[in-house]
């Protein structure tokens, strides 16, 4: 999290622990809370969606969700950098440099990978359905 305090003169308005302790969880909660509304607005899909929809049936929803949770995981992992320093004797500064890159790169990789997997699963269903239909047709 940012290592700064919001101050005016000698008075601290927002202390440093606020960013990781309150602002980050609040941002995550707001995104999760508003996601259904945002998805309806941007996709124009007002249909009822069960909780048990298959991930492959909505590839973009799945990909964005995977990327978002990957981002959260990396932030939590970066928050444990001091423990990794103590347990595995990894350089703290190097860890922070790596996390600064991973927090942007891994969610994008996860997004692309999840989208491609969902698309391939859907394509596989189409191929399987065509194969079943071809076998079910009576030969004249």
N, C-alpha and C positions, 0 to 999 in steps of 0.2 A: 504494500500500500504506500501511498505517497508519504514521504518523511518530512512533512511540514505541518506547522500549526497556522491557522488563520488568526492573525493578530492585528490589533489596532493599537499602536503605541506600545504600552507594556501590558495590555489586557488581551488575554487569549480568548477569542470568540469560539473557535472550533479546535479542540485539541487533537493531536495526531491519532490517538486510539479510535476516534470517531469514524475515520475513513474505513478501517477494516472491521471494526466492531459493530457499526450501525449502518453506514452508508452502503457497503457492499451487500450485506444481507437484504437491505431494503431494495436495492436495485434488482437483485435476483427475484425477490418476492413480487415486485411490481411487474417485471417481465412475465413471470409465470402466471400472475393473476390476469394480466391484460392480453395474454396470448390468444385465447379463443376469440375475443372481440377483434383483435387486430387481424387474425386469420380470416374471419368472416368478411371484414371490411375490404381487405386486399384481394381476396380470391372471389368474392361474390357468392360464396357457397353458404347458403342459409339452411342446408339440410341438417337433419339430426345426425349426430355422430355418437355411436356407442363408445363406451370406455374401452371396449375390446376390439376396436378396429385393428386390422392387421397393419403393421408398420409399412409393408410393401405397397399397400393400397393408397398411401399418401406419401410418396417419396420425399417431397420437399419438406413436409411437416416433420418426417422422421429425421432427415438430414439436418435441419435447423436445430431440432431437439438434441441430437447427438453432438453437434458442434457446441451448443450452449452448455451442455453438461461437461463436455471436455474442457471448455474454458473454466468452468467452476472448479473442476478437479485440479487443473494446473495451478489456479490461484491458491487452493488449499494446500497443494503440495509445496508451493513456494512459501507458504506460511510456516511450513515445517522445516525450512532450510536450516534452522539452528539445530534441530534434532538430527538431521542428516550429517551436519558438521560434527556433532559429538559422537554419533554412533559409527559413522563410516569414515571419519576424518577427511571429508570432502571440503575443499576450499569454499568458504561462504561467499566470497566475492564472485567466484566462477559460477557457483550455483545461481546467484542472482542474475548474472549475465545470460546464462542459459535460459532461465525462466522468463526473462524479458523477451526473448525470441520465441520460446515455445508457447507463450500465452497468446501469440498472434498466429503462429504457423500451425500448431496442432489442431485448433478448431477448424481451420480451413481444410486441412487434410482430412479430418474426420467428416466434414460436410461433404466433400467430393466423394470420399469412399462410401459413406452411407447412401448417398444418392445413387451411385453406380450399382451398389449391391441391390438396392430396392428395385431399380430399373431392370437389372438382370433377372431377379426373381419373377418380376411381372412378365418379362419376355419368355422365361422358362414355362410359365403357366400357359401362355398362348400357344407355344409349341406343343406342350403336352395335350392341350385341348384339341388342337388340330389333329394330332396323332390319334387321339381317342375317337374323334369324329370320322377320320378316314378308316379306322378299323371297324366302326359300327355300320358303315354304309354297306348295303348288300351289293355284291358284285353281280351284274347282269350278264 
